[in-house]
Structure formats: C-alpha cells, structure tokens
Amino acid sequence: MTEAAQGRMLLLMVGIATFFFMGGLQAVYGPALPVLAREMQVSLAEVSVLFTVHWVGSAGGVAAMFLLGNRMTPRRLLLALLTGAVLLGAGLGWGATLAGAFMAGLGQGCAAVVFNPRLLAAFGARGPAMLNLINAVFGAGAILAPLAFVAVGGAYGLVFLALALAFALTLIRARDVCRVEVPVGGAPLRPDFTILTLGAFGIGFEASLIGLGPAALVQAGATEVHAAELLSAFFVTFLIARVVMTLVAHMIGSFAQYVLSVAGVALTMAGAVVLPPDWLFVLSGAFAATIFPAYFVEGVARMGSGPRVAPLIIAGGLVGGIGMPFVLARVTEGLGPRGFFLVLAVMATAVVIGALASRVLNREAEASRA
C-alpha cells in the first residue's frame, strides 16, 4: 500500500471513530434533559439550553476553521471533544456542564470541517460515499448511547466519561493527513444564500428531532426510559438510511435527495400529530439522516471547493442547529402534548415548497440568460 493510500485509510479510520463517538455524545443530551430538569427542578425549556450551547460551540468551531484553515488538526479537535466529555460527565455543577457542552460542540464543528472536505477530496469519485459513511457511523454511535444511558439507570455522567476515554484513545492514533491543498490565487468565495438557507432549516430539523424529540415523546405520554429507547431506534433508521446512501448516493441528485429527506420529515411529523408518535418518530430518523450529506454535496457543487466553502456550508447548517431547538422548545411548550410534532410538520412542508419554488425560479433564470 502506498503512503498516500495509507494516509487515506488512516483518515477514514480516525474519522469513523471520531464520528461514532460524537454521535454517542450528542445522543445523550436528549434523554438526559428530563433527568436534568427533575434534578434542577426547572422546566424542560430551561435545561434545553444545554443543547443550544453545544450548537453554539459548533458554530465557534466552524468560525475557528474559517480563520485557521489547515492549522486545525484531527488531534486538536479530538482534544476539544475529550475536554467537553470530561466536563459534561464530571458533575462539577451547571456552569461546568455548560462549558463541557460548548467544548464538545467546538470539537464537533471542527470535525465536520476537517473530515468531510478531506474525505471528499482524498477519495475522488468515491468521496461522496465516504462522506456518507462517516456520517452513517455517527448514527451508529447514537444508537448505543441512549441504551447505555438506560443500562446505567440514567446516570448520564458515566456515559459522558466513557466517551471521554474513547476520544482519548482515538486521539493517540490520529495524524494530520490528507490536507486539502489551497490553490494560490483561487476563485473568490461566492456564497449561495438559497442553499445556505435550506441547509439552516434542514439541520435545524435534524437537531430538533435529536435534542427535543425524547422530551416531546415524554410530553405525549411515553416514559423517560421508553423515550430513550425510541431515540436509540431513531438512530437505527438513521444509520440504515446513511448506509444505503453510501451505496446509492451517486445515483440520486443531491438537491432531489434534500427535498425527499425534508418531505419525509414533514410526513412523519404530520402523522405523529394524529397517530401514536412513537414509531413515526423512529421513522423520521431515516429522513433526517440524509439531510446533511445532501446539503453538503449540493453546497460544494454550487459554491466550489475553496478553503472557506466547507466552513461556510457547515455554518449555514449551524444557524438552524442553534436557533431552531432553542425557539421550538419555547414555542411548543404551551401547544399541548403534540405541539412539537405539529410545528415541525408545518415548517418542513413550507421548506419543501420553498425548495421546489427556488429550483423552478433558478431554471427560469438560466433559460432567460441562454
């Protein structure tokens, strides 16, 4: 095996491990929120700020990547994830827990910008498949974490500390390989605000389902244990969908994949308003899973592969990842036990209509210029 091939495989293996454990870390927030609310004797809306802080940290990581570029390495981002997991699990008080969520988010934001474009470039035509693969194993980690949470009786601190150990072991193996070379005098950055807006809503739906979905299920009548089990099942469908997309991503246009994914979220959430929400929530995981890979590939196709494109694409998604759960936690609190599902159904339907309308307008504009 050549040195270049060894570097590609090392990047892929470290990326798989990093995304697997990141998926586990993010999945613990959802089932932990009701426990935190009970321990602190506050509302779910108040403790949901933990998830928002995680996404704010992710935005900080993307901003750092925008400024630092290749100076951020896999080892450095793994150190941030390790620090965050330790603070989340150490039980040092609410302030330290929030700091841990910020550091974990910081590492996750950096990881998205480091691994996704490097894999896309390093594997050439197989790049989109590799991108889907590492994002698929994110779902695999997220399957196991809620089950671990149930197994330790809701002691979320133990799960976070176990993840800290896993990040430490991954850090030992990580190397700074397969950097994306920045061409001298490259093309200027040309943002596409349509795809960035669609990304914000799409990632907002994914973040809201993961972070607020278990609490919404509890409000609809599920027990905390059952809600955690349903979140784990959500990530089973999430994983299956991403594995399937690893095999067929080259056969489906990224924009069509995005529209179909959001339409699936709209349909499952609409069903959850009038039917038992348990397995409709689980099914929504299959559609939420394919939003980010479709958005990322479409963003690169529209805006190019310059050094600031990937951070900008991730930043667009983080706008929704930060804002939507924060707003939904407050807006849906007084809308009854199915309010969360109703609001998501309406919003996702509106985004599908907006996305299709933007495509028609773009084609008309291209035709008029021809």
C-alpha positions as CSV (number, residue, x, y, z in Angstrom):
1,M,0.0,0.0,0.0
2,T,1.4,3.4,-1.0
3,E,2.0,6.2,1.5
4,A,-1.0,8.1,0.0
5,A,-3.3,5.1,0.3
6,Q,-2.2,4.6,4.0
7,G,-2.9,8.2,4.7
8,R,-6.4,7.9,3.2
9,M,-7.2,4.8,5.2
10,L,-5.9,6.4,8.4
11,L,-8.0,9.5,7.8
12,L,-11.0,7.3,7.2
13,M,-10.5,5.1,10.3
14,V,-9.9,8.1,12.6
15,G,-12.9,9.8,11.0
16,I,-15.1,6.8,11.6
17,A,-14.1,6.6,15.3
18,T,-14.5,10.3,15.8
19,F,-17.9,10.5,14.3
20,F,-19.0,7.3,16.1
21,F,-18.2,8.7,19.5
22,M,-19.6,12.2,18.5
23,G,-22.9,10.5,17.7
24,G,-22.9,8.9,21.1
25,L,-22.2,12.2,22.8
26,Q,-24.9,14.2,21.1
27,A,-27.4,11.4,21.6
28,V,-27.1,11.5,25.4
29,Y,-28.4,15.1,25.6
30,G,-32.0,14.1,24.6
31,P,-32.7,11.5,27.3
32,A,-30.6,13.4,29.8
33,L,-32.8,16.6,29.6
34,P,-35.8,15.3,31.6
35,V,-33.4,13.9,34.2
36,L,-31.6,17.3,34.4
37,A,-34.9,19.2,34.6
38,R,-36.1,17.0,37.5
39,E,-32.7,17.3,39.3
40,M,-32.7,21.0,39.0
41,Q,-36.4,21.5,39.4
42,V,-36.8,23.6,36.3
43,S,-38.7,23.2,33.1
44,L,-37.5,21.3,30.1
45,A,-37.3,24.5,28.1
46,E,-34.8,25.9,30.6
47,V,-32.4,22.9,30.6
48,S,-32.7,22.6,26.8
49,V,-30.2,25.5,26.7
50,L,-27.6,22.7,27.1
51,F,-28.2,21.5,23.6
52,T,-28.2,25.1,22.3
53,V,-24.8,25.7,23.9
54,H,-23.5,22.6,22.2
55,W,-24.5,24.0,18.8
56,V,-23.1,27.5,19.7
57,G,-19.8,25.7,20.4
58,S,-20.1,24.0,17.0
59,A,-20.5,27.4,15.4
60,G,-17.4,28.5,17.3
61,G,-15.6,25.5,15.9
62,V,-16.7,26.4,12.3
63,A,-15.6,30.0,12.8
64,A,-12.2,28.9,14.0
65,M,-11.9,26.7,10.9
66,F,-12.8,29.6,8.7
67,L,-10.0,31.6,10.3
68,L,-7.4,28.9,10.9
69,G,-8.0,26.6,8.0
70,N,-5.4,23.8,7.9
71,R,-3.9,24.8,11.2
72,M,-6.7,22.8,12.9
73,T,-5.7,19.1,13.0
74,P,-7.6,15.9,13.9
75,R,-5.7,15.7,17.2
76,R,-6.6,19.2,18.3
77,L,-10.3,18.8,17.6
78,L,-10.2,15.5,19.5
79,L,-8.7,17.2,22.4
80,A,-11.7,19.6,22.4
81,L,-14.1,16.7,22.3
82,L,-12.2,15.0,25.1
83,T,-12.3,18.1,27.3
84,G,-16.0,18.6,26.6
85,A,-16.9,15.0,27.5
86,V,-15.0,15.2,30.8
87,L,-16.7,18.4,31.8
88,L,-20.1,17.0,30.9
89,G,-19.6,13.9,33.0
90,A,-17.6,15.2,36.0
91,G,-20.6,16.6,37.9
92,L,-18.9,19.9,38.7
93,G,-22.1,22.0,38.5
94,W,-24.2,23.6,35.9
95,G,-21.6,26.1,34.8
96,A,-19.0,23.3,34.1
97,T,-21.7,21.3,32.3
98,L,-22.5,24.2,30.0
99,A,-18.7,24.7,29.4
100,G,-18.5,21.0,28.5
101,A,-21.3,21.3,26.0
102,F,-19.6,24.2,24.4
103,M,-16.3,22.4,24.1
104,A,-17.9,19.3,22.8
105,G,-19.7,21.4,20.2
106,L,-16.5,23.2,19.4
107,G,-14.8,19.9,18.6
108,Q,-17.8,18.6,16.6
109,G,-17.8,21.8,14.5
110,C,-14.1,21.5,13.8
111,A,-14.5,17.7,13.0
112,A,-17.2,18.4,10.4
113,V,-15.0,20.9,8.6
114,V,-11.8,18.8,8.9
115,F,-13.0,15.4,7.9
116,N,-15.8,16.0,5.3
117,P,-13.8,18.0,2.8
118,R,-10.6,15.9,3.3
119,L,-12.5,12.7,2.6
120,L,-14.4,14.2,-0.3
121,A,-11.1,15.2,-1.9
122,A,-8.9,12.2,-0.9
123,F,-11.2,9.6,-2.3
124,G,-12.1,11.3,-5.6
125,A,-15.2,9.8,-7.2
126,R,-15.8,7.7,-4.1
127,G,-15.7,10.9,-1.9
128,P,-19.5,11.3,-1.6
129,A,-19.8,7.7,-0.5
130,M,-17.0,8.1,2.1
131,L,-18.7,11.3,3.4
132,N,-22.0,9.3,3.8
133,L,-20.1,6.5,5.5
134,I,-18.5,8.6,8.3
135,N,-21.8,10.4,8.8
136,A,-23.5,7.0,8.9
137,V,-21.3,5.8,11.8
138,F,-22.4,9.0,13.7
139,G,-25.8,7.3,13.8
140,A,-24.3,4.0,15.0
141,G,-22.8,5.7,18.0
142,A,-26.0,7.5,18.6
143,I,-27.9,4.1,18.7
144,L,-25.7,2.8,21.6
145,A,-25.5,5.9,23.8
146,P,-29.2,6.0,24.8
147,L,-29.1,2.3,25.5
148,A,-26.1,2.8,27.7
149,F,-28.0,5.7,29.4
150,V,-30.8,3.2,30.2
151,A,-28.4,0.5,31.3
152,V,-26.7,2.7,33.9
153,G,-30.1,3.9,35.3
154,G,-30.0,7.4,33.8
155,A,-26.5,8.2,35.2
156,Y,-25.6,10.3,32.2
157,G,-22.3,11.4,33.8
158,L,-20.9,7.8,33.5
159,V,-21.8,7.7,29.8
160,F,-20.0,11.1,29.1
161,L,-16.9,9.9,31.0
162,A,-16.8,6.7,29.0
163,L,-17.0,8.7,25.8
164,A,-14.1,10.9,27.1
165,L,-11.9,7.8,27.4
166,A,-12.9,6.8,23.8
167,F,-11.9,10.2,22.5
168,A,-8.6,9.9,24.3
169,L,-7.8,6.5,22.7
170,T,-8.7,7.9,19.3
171,L,-6.5,11.0,19.8
172,I,-3.5,8.7,20.3
173,R,-3.9,7.2,16.8
174,A,-4.8,10.4,15.0
175,R,-2.4,12.1,12.5
176,D,-2.7,15.2,10.3
177,V,-3.0,13.5,6.9
178,C,-4.7,14.3,3.6
179,R,-4.8,18.0,3.9
180,V,-6.8,19.8,1.1
181,E,-4.2,21.9,-0.7
182,V,-5.3,25.5,-1.1
183,P,-4.5,26.8,-4.6
184,V,-2.7,30.1,-4.9
185,G,-4.9,32.8,-6.3
186,G,-8.0,30.6,-6.2
187,A,-11.5,31.7,-7.1
188,P,-13.2,34.2,-4.7
189,L,-15.8,33.0,-2.3
190,R,-19.3,33.1,-3.8
191,P,-22.0,32.2,-1.3
192,D,-25.2,30.8,-2.5
193,F,-27.7,32.0,0.1
194,T,-30.5,29.8,-1.2
195,I,-28.7,26.5,-0.4
196,L,-27.4,28.0,2.9
197,T,-31.0,28.9,3.9
198,L,-32.2,25.4,3.0
199,G,-29.3,23.9,5.0
200,A,-30.2,26.0,8.0
201,F,-33.7,24.7,8.1
202,G,-32.7,21.1,7.3
203,I,-30.1,20.8,10.0
204,G,-32.5,22.6,12.3
205,F,-35.0,19.8,11.8
206,E,-32.3,17.1,12.5
207,A,-31.1,18.9,15.6
208,S,-34.6,19.4,16.9
209,L,-35.6,15.8,16.5
210,I,-32.4,14.6,18.2
211,G,-32.4,17.1,21.0
212,L,-36.1,17.7,21.7
213,G,-37.7,14.6,20.3
214,P,-37.3,12.5,23.5
215,A,-38.8,15.2,25.7
216,A,-41.7,15.7,23.2
217,L,-42.4,11.9,23.4
218,V,-42.5,12.2,27.2
219,Q,-45.0,15.0,26.9
220,A,-47.0,12.8,24.6
221,G,-47.2,10.1,27.2
222,A,-44.1,8.0,26.9
223,T,-41.9,7.2,29.9
224,E,-38.4,8.5,30.1
225,V,-37.0,5.0,29.6
226,H,-39.2,4.3,26.6
227,A,-38.3,7.7,25.1
228,A,-34.6,6.9,25.3
229,E,-35.2,3.5,23.7
230,L,-37.2,5.2,20.9
231,L,-34.3,7.6,20.4
232,S,-32.0,4.6,20.0
233,A,-34.4,3.1,17.5
234,F,-34.5,6.5,15.7
235,F,-30.7,6.2,15.2
236,V,-31.1,2.7,13.9
237,T,-33.2,4.0,11.0
238,F,-30.8,7.0,10.8
239,L,-27.9,4.6,10.4
240,I,-29.6,2.3,7.9
241,A,-30.5,5.3,5.7
242,R,-27.0,6.6,5.6
243,V,-25.5,3.2,4.9
244,V,-28.0,2.9,2.0
245,M,-27.0,6.3,0.7
246,T,-23.3,5.2,0.8
247,L,-24.3,2.7,-1.9
248,V,-26.7,4.8,-4.0
249,A,-25.6,8.5,-3.4
250,H,-24.1,8.6,-6.9
251,M,-27.5,7.7,-8.4
252,I,-29.6,10.5,-6.9
253,G,-29.0,14.2,-7.3
254,S,-28.1,15.9,-4.1
255,F,-30.9,18.5,-4.4
256,A,-33.5,15.8,-5.0
257,Q,-32.1,13.9,-2.0
258,Y,-32.5,17.0,0.1
259,V,-36.1,17.6,-0.9
260,L,-37.1,14.0,-0.4
261,S,-35.5,14.0,3.0
262,V,-37.3,17.1,4.3
263,A,-40.6,15.8,2.8
264,G,-40.2,12.6,4.8
265,V,-39.7,14.6,8.0
266,A,-42.9,16.6,7.1
267,L,-44.9,13.4,6.5
268,T,-43.8,11.6,9.6
269,M,-44.3,14.6,11.9
270,A,-47.8,15.2,10.4
271,G,-48.6,11.6,11.1
272,A,-47.3,11.9,14.7
273,V,-49.9,14.7,15.3
274,V,-52.9,12.3,14.8
275,L,-51.4,8.8,15.3
276,P,-49.3,7.3,18.1
277,P,-46.0,9.2,17.7
278,D,-43.6,6.5,18.8
279,W,-42.7,4.7,15.6
280,L,-43.3,7.7,13.4
281,F,-40.6,9.5,15.4
282,V,-38.4,6.5,14.8
283,L,-39.1,6.5,11.1
284,S,-38.3,10.2,10.9
285,G,-34.7,9.3,11.7
286,A,-34.3,7.8,8.2
287,F,-35.2,11.1,6.6
288,A,-33.3,13.3,9.0
289,A,-30.2,11.2,8.4
290,T,-29.8,12.1,4.7
291,I,-30.4,15.9,5.0
292,F,-26.8,16.9,5.9
293,P,-24.9,14.8,3.3
294,A,-27.3,16.0,0.5
295,Y,-26.9,19.6,1.7
296,F,-23.1,19.4,2.0
297,V,-22.6,17.9,-1.5
298,E,-25.1,20.4,-3.1
299,G,-23.3,23.3,-1.3
300,V,-19.9,22.2,-2.7
301,A,-21.4,21.8,-6.2
302,R,-22.8,25.3,-6.1
303,M,-20.0,27.2,-4.3
304,G,-16.9,25.3,-5.3
305,S,-14.1,23.7,-3.2
306,G,-12.2,26.8,-1.9
307,P,-10.8,26.7,1.6
308,R,-13.7,28.7,3.0
309,V,-16.5,26.9,1.3
310,A,-16.8,24.0,3.8
311,P,-16.8,26.2,6.9
312,L,-19.5,28.3,5.3
313,I,-21.6,25.3,4.4
314,I,-21.3,24.0,8.0
315,A,-22.0,27.5,9.4
316,G,-25.2,27.7,7.3
317,G,-26.5,24.5,8.9
318,L,-25.5,25.6,12.4
319,V,-27.7,28.6,12.2
320,G,-30.6,26.2,12.2
321,G,-28.9,23.8,14.6
322,I,-28.5,26.5,17.2
323,G,-31.7,28.5,16.6
324,M,-34.4,26.0,15.8
325,P,-34.2,23.8,19.0
326,F,-34.0,27.0,21.2
327,V,-37.1,28.5,19.6
328,L,-39.1,25.3,19.3
329,A,-38.5,24.4,23.0
330,R,-40.3,27.7,23.9
331,V,-42.9,27.9,21.2
332,T,-44.2,24.4,21.6
333,E,-44.2,24.4,25.4
334,G,-47.8,25.7,25.5
335,L,-49.2,23.9,22.4
336,G,-50.2,20.7,24.1
337,P,-48.6,17.2,24.0
338,R,-48.4,17.0,20.2
339,G,-47.4,20.7,19.6
340,F,-43.8,19.8,18.8
341,F,-44.8,17.4,16.0
342,L,-47.4,19.9,14.6
343,V,-44.9,22.8,14.3
344,L,-42.2,20.6,12.7
345,A,-44.7,19.2,10.2
346,V,-45.8,22.7,9.1
347,M,-42.2,24.0,8.9
348,A,-40.9,21.1,6.9
349,T,-43.8,21.3,4.5
350,A,-43.1,25.0,4.0
351,V,-39.4,24.3,3.3
352,V,-40.2,21.6,0.7
353,I,-42.4,24.1,-1.1
354,G,-39.8,26.8,-0.9
355,A,-37.0,24.5,-2.1
356,L,-39.0,23.4,-5.2
357,A,-40.0,27.0,-5.9
358,S,-36.3,28.1,-5.8
359,R,-35.4,25.3,-8.3
360,V,-38.1,26.5,-10.7
361,L,-37.0,30.1,-10.4
362,N,-33.4,29.2,-11.0
363,R,-34.2,27.2,-14.1
364,E,-36.3,30.1,-15.5
365,A,-33.4,32.5,-14.8
366,E,-30.9,30.2,-16.5
367,A,-33.3,29.8,-19.5
368,S,-33.6,33.6,-19.8
369,R,-29.8,34.0,-19.9
370,A,-29.4,31.3,-22.6
